[in-house]
Amino acid sequence: MHMKLSYQSTRGGESGLTASQAILKGLADDGGLFMPTEIPKLDVSMEKLAGMTYQETAYQVMKQFLTDFTEEELRYCIDHAYDSKFDTEEIAPLVKADGAYYLELFHGNTIAFKDMALSILPYLMTTSAKKNHIKNEIVILTATSGDTGKAAMAGFADVPGTRIIVFYPKGGVSKVQELQMVTQKGENTAVVAIHGNFDDAQTGVKKIFGDKEFAKKLDEKGFQLSSANSINIGRLVPQVVYYVYAYAKLLENGEITDGQEIDVVVPTGNFGNILAAYFAKQMGVPIKTLICASNENKVLYDFFETGVYDRKREFILTSSPSMDILISSNLERLIYLSTGCDAAANKALMEDLSAEGAYQATAEMRAFMKDFTGGYAAEDQNAAEIRKVYEDTGYVIDTHTGVASAVYRAYKERTKDETPTVIASTASPYKFSHSVLEAIKGDLGDADEFAIIDRLAEISGVKIPAAVEEIRSAQVRHSRECDGADMEKTVAEILGL
């Protein structure tokens, strides 16, 4: 049995928390993110993992991080998360197409990869609350660039002892994403469109978390805040699972030999998903290169090229809105590791980002991050890639997967690297049907969203997912809007303070 891991803030203000305490808090009091004292190693061979189901794999990975959960508690969480909510038994199937392996992470009930972690987070959260004898109602507060919000609400809807409030940028998400959110059922759910972009929403949420007076007021009324964003360690850990599972499946299917290295390509916004792949590598999965794929908001690409993280740039609305982000929260965890877990150094850099809008990594930090490489795809390259993959193979990918696929194609041409490669396919093409069909068929004029969806079903041969069918006729239940400056006041109104 390994030592019990504890969790500490990347900015040094808190340490010695159990996994369940870190999950409950979400964000550390000093604004930092929780990190385990070390990244644990897998204690089961790849050969063994190759024969396991997704659920069994999840247990082997998550038990290493969530050391204060009993086996019974953790298996309960996993079995209730990865059940018939997913429309495929494998949970995360691998599809071989066009010289790569697309890891389909969108078979959950909101058809995006966020379901993989947000199906289990409510169970981890309520289990953590019981363990720590929490009497307050937990209020999940989340900013979304389109997918997290819906997946979190679907996960938390009507979960006893919880409420969830989601802020999204008005006009900054796809039509399907918006409909998915505003029609969300559940007595404990609330959705607010803010006048601003995702970074405004995320900054506003972090500000509310940092307001000690407000926390006191909430506590008096029997509430406490937590987060379902990828800043919560309970979001990150479940994401590590699918990279372990993907490798084991490639092994089981004879596509690679045991110990052979693979590359991983992840379309990246908030950096959580690719960070999970890095954690998988540290746990012992033979991953060689982590390819970080950006859209035209290429702040991460520029960072890996130059060592300078600079958010002072135009915010571009693209057809891959979940990646329209200039402040990638989870990068802080990698920065922290790259300083040798020097919380003071990390804190200084984050203060530079907040005050100056930029920071510079040292040569040592950059050497530490050498497993990462960046790439980006402009709008026309993304559309061309979606069309090419469809024309060559008949396989239809969404606009985020298109970015990853285009970046991978360019990477391969540039490096001649023939390593077997897994591309994280992060959303169903139905979630961005207008952009996807336009990429394949050209201008659609002002065709109706659902006519486009029906057309996409014809050309892809893939059944329209339940998540899309149900919003055709669902009633709009949330119409609240607010300015960025009024987010805290809005939360107080929703909770009836």
HELIX and SHEET records of a PDB file:
HELIX    1   1 ALA A   19  LYS A   25  1                                   7    
HELIX    2   2 MET A   46  ALA A   50  1                                   5    
HELIX    3   3 TYR A   54  PHE A   65  1                                  12    
HELIX    4   4 GLU A   71  ALA A   81  1                                  11    
HELIX    5   5 LYS A  114  LEU A  118  1                                   5    
HELIX    6   6 LEU A  121  LYS A  131  1                                  11    
HELIX    7   7 THR A  148  PHE A  156  1                                   9    
HELIX    8   8 LYS A  175  VAL A  182  1                                   8    
HELIX    9   9 PHE A  198  PHE A  209  1                                  12    
HELIX   10  10 LYS A  212  GLU A  220  1                                   9    
HELIX   11  11 ILE A  233  GLU A  252  1                                  20    
HELIX   12  12 GLY A  272  MET A  283  1                                  12    
HELIX   13  13 VAL A  299  THR A  306  1                                   8    
HELIX   14  14 PRO A  321  MET A  323  5                                   3    
HELIX   15  15 LEU A  331  SER A  338  1                                   8    
HELIX   16  16 ALA A  343  GLU A  356  1                                  14    
HELIX   17  17 ALA A  363  PHE A  368  1                                   6    
HELIX   18  18 GLU A  379  THR A  393  1                                  15    
HELIX   19  19 THR A  399  THR A  415  1                                  17    
HELIX   20  20 PRO A  429  PHE A  432  5                                   4    
HELIX   21  21 SER A  433  LYS A  441  1                                   9    
HELIX   22  22 GLU A  449  SER A  460  1                                  12    
HELIX   23  23 ALA A  466  GLU A  469  1                                   4    
HELIX   24  24 GLY A  484  ASP A  486  5                                   3    
HELIX   25  25 MET A  487  ILE A  494  1                                   8    
SHEET    1   A 2 TYR A   7  SER A   9  0                                        
SHEET    2   A 2 PHE A  34  PRO A  36 -1                                        
SHEET    1   B 6 LEU A  94  ALA A  97  0                                        
SHEET    2   B 6 ALA A 100  GLU A 104 -1                                        
SHEET    3   B 6 THR A 421  SER A 425  1                                        
SHEET    4   B 6 ILE A 262  PRO A 267  1                                        
SHEET    5   B 6 ILE A 287  SER A 294  1                                        
SHEET    6   B 6 PHE A 372  TYR A 376  1                                        
SHEET    1   C 5 PHE A 223  SER A 226  0                                        
SHEET    2   C 5 GLU A 137  ALA A 143  1                                        
SHEET    3   C 5 THR A 162  PRO A 169  1                                        
SHEET    4   C 5 THR A 189  HIS A 195  1                                        
SHEET    5   C 5 ARG A 480  ASP A 483  1                                        
SHEET    1   D 2 VAL A 308  ASP A 310  0                                        
SHEET    2   D 2 ALA A 358  GLN A 360 -1                                        
END                                                                             
